Amino acid sequence: MLLSTSLRLLYPAISFSSLLKLKSSTPRCFRLQEPMVGSGSAMDSSSCTLVLCGKSSAENEIAESLKKNDTIKLSENSDLSVFMKSEVDKLYKQEEKSFDLELYMNCLSTQRFGRLLIWSPLITSTHDVVSSNFSDLPIGTVCVADRQYKGRGRSKNVWESPVGCLLFSFTVQMEDGRAVPLLQYVVSLAVTEAIKEVCEKNGLPYIDARIKWPNDIYLNGLKVGGILCTSTYRSKKFNISAGIGLNVDNDKPTTCLNAFLRDMSPAACCLTREEIVASFFNKFEKLYDLFINQGFGPLEELYYGTWLHSGQRVIIQENNKDQVMESVVTVQGLTSSGYLLAMGDDNHMYELHPDGNSFDFFKGLIRRKLQ
């Protein structure tokens, strides 16, 4: 997912000292260990805390059951402590940098997605939480973290994410395998639409967040976010874990949304992670329903108006015996399978695939001639 591999960007662990004093006599204490940073190694922790919160009594009952039965597991051998939000509220005052669960729930207006939330101040990866526990969680469950130190990216890249990043993953289930590759585009649209909505709602300058195919969010030519969707097939359904990382309030290593707002208007208030992720689910649920019922077609106009590639000229390099041959194609849109549709100078249509090796998708495209 995101965002930075520089250990210098790591912040000290959040202190829950007041809670520790009250819970010190219990075997399952709410605690965080200071990150251990070794030479050339990522931050590590032997313990993990999860806080469960529901939008309504129905989701809170599910959360209570998950906690009572010790249902949630992590892929790594961590000392896991699970709490309900109500327990945490009684024992400590929320830290300034922590995710505000109440603000998030107050901004959420969905019927399915995002209504059961799992929050952690420090975790390996939100993606691992939802994917490892997929069958035990209601569809639409979201995991949010303040920091993560083994965030997942494409090609198995691992990212460390500091305070200020919006980091969350959620569950989706689909039956039509042909539509699964297109889901990441629906997620991307929901991200950009959410950013615009929150800015408008708060009277802030317009942020022209754009989509770089297939799964990156860009602002003024700089990457500020990314999307990762992984899936497994079970019982004739595709279980999909969708992860999003977005630079909201950390302007390293590139830039962030709030830095852009400060440049536009120094007096502007800041975007919050809670408002953005709630707006994301409000948008995603509507876009997803349209996508499932009518396909991607009704979303194409909005998507092409948001991505960076309409009319883009791309150089394709192909090996022909001992020579590297170059040809130029022009991006037209997406194919039905979610790859790039392009037209060559020979007026033939081509489907462009990434080669799977290049960090930049557009540096390693392979073309397939369409009939």
C-alpha positions as CSV (number, residue, x, y, z in Angstrom):
1,M,0.0,0.0,0.0
2,L,1.8,3.2,0.9
3,L,4.0,5.0,1.7
4,S,7.5,5.4,3.0
5,T,10.4,3.1,3.6
6,S,12.4,5.7,5.6
7,L,12.8,4.8,9.3
8,R,13.3,8.4,10.1
9,L,9.6,9.0,9.5
10,L,8.6,6.8,12.3
11,Y,6.9,8.3,15.3
12,P,7.1,7.2,19.0
13,A,4.5,4.7,20.1
14,I,1.3,6.2,21.4
15,S,1.1,6.2,25.2
16,F,-1.8,4.7,27.0
17,S,-0.2,5.0,30.5
18,S,-3.5,5.9,32.2
19,L,-5.1,2.7,30.8
20,L,-2.1,0.6,31.7
21,K,-2.4,1.6,35.4
22,L,-6.0,0.5,35.5
23,K,-5.5,-2.7,33.6
24,S,-2.1,-3.8,35.0
25,S,-3.7,-6.5,37.2
26,T,-5.4,-8.2,34.3
27,P,-3.7,-10.7,31.9
28,R,-5.0,-9.0,28.8
29,C,-3.8,-5.4,29.1
30,F,-4.2,-2.6,26.6
31,R,-0.7,-1.8,25.7
32,L,1.7,-0.9,23.0
33,Q,5.4,-1.7,22.9
34,E,7.9,0.8,21.7
35,P,8.9,0.0,18.1
36,M,12.2,-1.9,17.8
37,V,14.3,-0.6,14.9
38,G,17.2,-2.7,13.9
39,S,19.8,-2.0,11.2
40,G,18.1,-2.3,7.9
41,S,15.0,-3.8,9.5
42,A,11.4,-2.7,9.8
43,M,9.7,-1.7,12.9
44,D,8.5,-4.7,14.9
45,S,6.2,-5.3,17.9
46,S,5.4,-8.4,19.9
47,S,1.9,-7.1,20.9
48,C,-1.1,-5.8,19.0
49,T,-4.3,-4.1,20.3
50,L,-7.6,-4.1,18.4
51,V,-10.6,-2.0,19.3
52,L,-14.0,-3.0,17.9
53,C,-16.8,-0.6,17.2
54,G,-20.2,-0.9,15.5
55,K,-22.5,1.6,13.9
56,S,-25.6,0.1,15.5
57,S,-26.5,-2.4,18.2
58,A,-26.5,-5.1,15.6
59,E,-22.9,-4.5,14.7
60,N,-21.9,-4.1,18.3
61,E,-23.5,-7.5,19.2
62,I,-21.3,-9.0,16.4
63,A,-18.3,-7.3,17.8
64,E,-19.1,-8.5,21.3
65,S,-19.3,-12.1,20.0
66,L,-16.0,-11.7,18.1
67,K,-14.3,-10.5,21.3
68,K,-15.9,-13.1,23.6
69,N,-15.0,-16.1,21.4
70,D,-11.5,-14.9,20.7
71,T,-12.4,-15.2,17.0
72,I,-10.0,-12.7,15.5
73,K,-6.5,-14.0,14.7
74,L,-3.4,-12.5,13.2
75,S,-1.1,-14.2,10.7
76,E,1.9,-13.5,12.9
77,N,2.4,-14.7,16.5
78,S,1.5,-11.5,18.3
79,D,0.2,-11.0,21.8
80,L,-3.3,-9.9,20.7
81,S,-5.6,-7.9,23.0
82,V,-9.2,-7.1,21.8
83,F,-11.4,-4.5,23.3
84,M,-14.8,-3.0,22.7
85,K,-14.9,0.8,22.2
86,S,-17.1,1.1,25.2
87,E,-14.4,-0.4,27.4
88,V,-11.7,1.9,26.0
89,D,-13.9,5.0,26.4
90,K,-14.2,4.3,30.2
91,L,-10.5,3.9,30.7
92,Y,-8.6,6.5,28.8
93,K,-8.9,9.8,27.0
94,Q,-8.4,9.5,23.3
95,E,-5.0,10.6,22.1
96,E,-4.9,13.5,19.7
97,K,-3.4,11.5,16.8
98,S,-5.6,8.4,17.3
99,F,-8.4,7.6,15.0
100,D,-11.7,9.1,16.3
101,L,-14.1,6.2,16.2
102,E,-17.1,8.3,17.2
103,L,-16.5,11.0,14.6
104,Y,-16.2,8.3,11.9
105,M,-19.5,6.6,12.9
106,N,-21.3,9.9,13.0
107,C,-20.2,10.7,9.4
108,L,-21.1,7.2,8.1
109,S,-24.5,6.7,6.4
110,T,-24.1,3.3,4.7
111,Q,-26.4,0.2,5.0
112,R,-23.6,-2.4,4.7
113,F,-20.0,-1.2,4.2
114,G,-17.9,0.2,7.1
115,R,-20.5,-0.4,9.8
116,L,-18.3,-2.8,11.8
117,L,-14.9,-1.2,12.4
118,I,-11.7,-2.7,13.8
119,W,-9.1,-0.1,14.9
120,S,-5.5,-0.5,15.9
121,P,-2.9,2.1,16.9
122,L,-0.1,-0.1,15.6
123,I,-0.4,-3.2,13.4
124,T,1.5,-5.2,10.8
125,S,-1.1,-4.6,8.1
126,T,-4.8,-3.8,8.0
127,H,-4.9,-6.0,4.9
128,D,-3.7,-9.0,6.9
129,V,-6.4,-8.5,9.6
130,V,-9.4,-8.6,7.1
131,S,-7.9,-11.3,4.8
132,S,-6.9,-13.6,7.7
133,N,-10.3,-13.4,9.3
134,F,-12.5,-13.0,6.2
135,S,-14.9,-15.9,6.9
136,D,-15.5,-14.7,10.4
137,L,-16.3,-11.1,9.6
138,P,-19.4,-9.6,8.1
139,I,-19.0,-8.4,4.5
140,G,-18.1,-4.7,4.6
141,T,-16.0,-4.9,7.8
142,V,-13.2,-2.3,7.8
143,C,-9.9,-2.3,9.7
144,V,-8.2,1.0,10.3
145,A,-4.7,1.6,11.7
146,D,-2.9,4.7,12.9
147,R,0.4,3.1,11.8
148,Q,1.4,-0.1,10.1
149,Y,4.9,-1.5,9.6
150,K,4.3,-4.3,7.1
151,G,1.8,-2.7,4.7
152,R,1.2,-4.6,1.6
153,G,1.6,-3.4,-2.0
154,R,1.6,-4.9,-5.4
155,S,4.4,-7.4,-6.3
156,K,4.6,-8.2,-2.6
157,N,6.2,-4.8,-1.8
158,V,6.2,-4.0,1.9
159,W,5.7,-0.4,3.2
160,E,6.1,1.3,6.5
161,S,3.4,4.0,7.1
162,P,3.8,6.8,9.7
163,V,1.3,8.8,11.6
164,G,-0.8,11.0,9.2
165,C,-1.6,8.2,6.7
166,L,-5.1,7.0,6.2
167,L,-4.7,3.2,6.3
168,F,-7.7,0.9,5.9
169,S,-8.8,-2.4,4.4
170,F,-12.3,-3.9,4.1
171,T,-14.1,-7.0,2.8
172,V,-16.1,-7.4,-0.4
173,Q,-17.7,-10.6,-1.8
174,M,-18.5,-11.1,-5.5
175,E,-19.8,-13.9,-7.7
176,D,-18.9,-12.8,-11.2
177,G,-15.2,-13.4,-11.7
178,R,-15.2,-11.3,-14.8
179,A,-16.1,-8.2,-12.8
180,V,-13.5,-8.8,-10.0
181,P,-10.6,-7.1,-11.9
182,L,-12.7,-4.0,-12.3
183,L,-13.4,-3.6,-8.6
184,Q,-10.2,-1.7,-8.0
185,Y,-11.4,1.0,-10.4
186,V,-14.6,1.4,-8.4
187,V,-12.5,1.7,-5.2
188,S,-10.3,4.3,-6.9
189,L,-13.3,6.3,-7.9
190,A,-14.7,6.2,-4.4
191,V,-11.4,7.6,-3.0
192,T,-11.3,10.5,-5.4
193,E,-15.0,11.3,-5.0
194,A,-14.7,11.2,-1.2
195,I,-11.8,13.7,-1.2
196,K,-13.8,16.1,-3.4
197,E,-17.0,15.7,-1.2
198,V,-15.2,16.3,2.1
199,C,-13.5,19.4,0.6
200,E,-16.8,20.8,-0.6
201,K,-18.6,20.0,2.6
202,N,-16.0,21.9,4.7
203,G,-15.7,24.8,2.3
204,L,-12.2,23.9,1.4
205,P,-10.3,24.5,-1.9
206,Y,-11.0,21.9,-4.6
207,I,-8.5,19.0,-4.7
208,D,-8.1,17.5,-8.1
209,A,-7.1,14.0,-7.1
210,R,-6.6,11.8,-10.1
211,I,-6.3,8.1,-10.9
212,K,-3.1,6.7,-12.4
213,W,-3.9,3.3,-13.9
214,P,-4.4,0.8,-12.4
215,N,-4.4,1.6,-8.7
216,D,-2.6,4.8,-7.7
217,I,-4.0,8.2,-6.6
218,Y,-2.0,11.3,-7.8
219,L,-2.1,15.0,-6.9
220,N,-0.2,17.5,-9.0
221,G,2.0,14.8,-10.5
222,L,2.9,13.2,-7.2
223,K,1.6,10.0,-5.7
224,V,-0.5,10.4,-2.6
225,G,-2.3,7.1,-2.4
226,G,-2.6,3.5,-3.6
227,I,-5.1,0.7,-3.7
228,L,-4.5,-3.1,-3.4
229,C,-7.2,-5.7,-4.0
230,T,-6.5,-9.4,-3.4
231,S,-9.0,-12.2,-3.8
232,T,-9.5,-15.9,-3.0
233,Y,-12.1,-18.2,-4.4
234,R,-14.2,-20.2,-2.1
235,S,-17.7,-21.8,-2.2
236,K,-18.3,-20.3,-5.7
237,K,-17.6,-16.8,-4.5
238,F,-14.7,-14.4,-4.6
239,N,-13.6,-13.1,-1.2
240,I,-11.9,-9.8,-1.8
241,S,-9.8,-7.7,0.6
242,A,-9.5,-4.1,-0.6
243,G,-6.8,-2.0,1.0
244,I,-6.3,1.8,0.7
245,G,-3.4,4.0,1.8
246,L,-3.7,7.8,1.5
247,N,-1.3,10.5,2.5
248,V,-3.7,12.8,4.4
249,D,-1.4,14.7,6.9
250,N,2.1,13.4,6.3
251,D,4.0,15.3,3.6
252,K,6.8,12.8,3.3
253,P,8.1,11.3,1.1
254,T,6.1,13.2,-1.6
255,T,3.2,15.4,-0.5
256,C,-0.2,15.0,1.2
257,L,-3.7,16.4,0.9
258,N,-3.4,18.8,3.8
259,A,0.0,20.2,2.5
260,F,-1.8,20.9,-0.7
261,L,-4.6,22.7,1.1
262,R,-2.1,24.8,3.1
263,D,-0.4,25.9,-0.1
264,M,-3.8,26.9,-1.5
265,S,-5.1,28.6,1.6
266,P,-2.9,28.9,4.7
267,A,-6.1,29.5,6.8
268,A,-7.8,26.4,5.5
269,C,-8.8,23.7,8.1
270,C,-7.4,20.3,7.7
271,L,-9.0,17.2,6.3
272,T,-9.4,14.4,8.8
273,R,-8.9,10.7,8.2
274,E,-12.3,9.9,9.8
275,E,-14.3,12.1,7.4
276,I,-12.5,10.8,4.4
277,V,-12.9,7.1,5.2
278,A,-16.6,7.6,6.1
279,S,-17.2,9.6,2.9
280,F,-15.4,6.8,1.0
281,F,-17.8,4.2,2.2
282,N,-20.8,6.5,1.6
283,K,-19.6,6.9,-2.0
284,F,-18.4,3.3,-2.5
285,E,-21.6,1.7,-1.5
286,K,-23.6,3.7,-4.2
287,L,-20.9,3.1,-6.9
288,Y,-20.6,-0.6,-6.0
289,D,-24.4,-1.2,-6.2
290,L,-24.4,0.5,-9.6
291,F,-21.4,-1.6,-10.7
292,I,-22.9,-4.9,-9.6
293,N,-26.3,-4.2,-11.1
294,Q,-25.3,-2.6,-14.4
295,G,-21.6,-3.3,-14.9
296,F,-18.8,-0.8,-15.2
297,G,-20.4,1.0,-18.2
298,P,-22.4,3.6,-16.1
299,L,-19.2,4.5,-14.3
300,E,-16.9,4.9,-17.3
301,E,-17.6,8.6,-17.9
302,L,-16.8,9.5,-14.3
303,Y,-13.7,7.2,-14.4
304,Y,-12.3,8.6,-17.6
305,G,-12.9,12.1,-16.3
306,T,-10.8,11.3,-13.3
307,W,-7.9,9.2,-14.7
308,L,-4.7,10.6,-16.3
309,H,-4.5,8.6,-19.5
310,S,-7.1,9.6,-22.1
311,G,-5.2,10.2,-25.3
312,Q,-1.9,9.3,-23.7
313,R,0.8,8.2,-26.1
314,V,2.7,5.1,-24.9
315,I,5.9,3.6,-26.4
316,I,5.8,-0.2,-26.5
317,Q,9.1,-2.1,-26.8
318,E,9.0,-5.6,-28.2
319,N,11.8,-8.0,-28.8
320,N,12.1,-9.2,-32.4
321,K,15.0,-11.7,-32.6
322,D,18.1,-9.7,-31.6
323,Q,16.5,-6.3,-32.0
324,V,14.2,-4.2,-29.8
325,M,11.4,-2.7,-31.8
326,E,9.5,0.3,-30.6
327,S,5.9,1.3,-31.6
328,V,3.6,4.0,-30.4
329,V,0.0,3.5,-29.3
330,T,-2.6,5.9,-28.0
331,V,-4.7,5.0,-24.9
332,Q,-8.4,4.9,-25.6
333,G,-9.9,3.5,-22.4
334,L,-10.3,0.2,-20.7
335,T,-11.1,-3.2,-22.1
336,S,-13.9,-5.4,-20.7
337,S,-11.2,-7.3,-18.7
338,G,-9.8,-4.1,-17.1
339,Y,-6.6,-3.7,-19.1
340,L,-5.7,-0.6,-21.2
341,L,-7.4,-0.3,-24.6
342,A,-5.1,1.5,-27.1
343,M,-5.0,2.2,-30.8
344,G,-1.8,1.8,-32.8
345,D,-0.5,4.0,-35.7
346,D,-1.7,1.1,-37.9
347,N,-5.3,1.8,-36.7
348,H,-5.5,-1.6,-35.0
349,M,-6.8,-1.9,-31.5
350,Y,-4.6,-3.4,-28.8
351,E,-5.0,-4.5,-25.2
352,L,-2.0,-3.5,-23.1
353,H,-0.8,-5.7,-20.2
354,P,1.8,-4.9,-17.6
355,D,4.9,-7.2,-17.8
356,G,4.8,-7.8,-14.1
357,N,8.4,-6.7,-13.6
358,S,8.4,-2.9,-13.9
359,F,7.7,-0.6,-10.9
360,D,6.0,1.8,-13.2
361,F,3.3,0.0,-15.2
362,F,3.8,2.3,-18.2
363,K,7.5,1.3,-18.4
364,G,6.7,-2.4,-19.1
365,L,3.6,-2.8,-21.2
366,I,3.0,-5.8,-23.4
367,R,0.4,-5.4,-26.2
368,R,-2.0,-8.0,-27.6
369,K,-3.8,-7.3,-30.9
370,L,-7.6,-7.4,-30.6
371,Q,-9.7,-8.9,-33.4
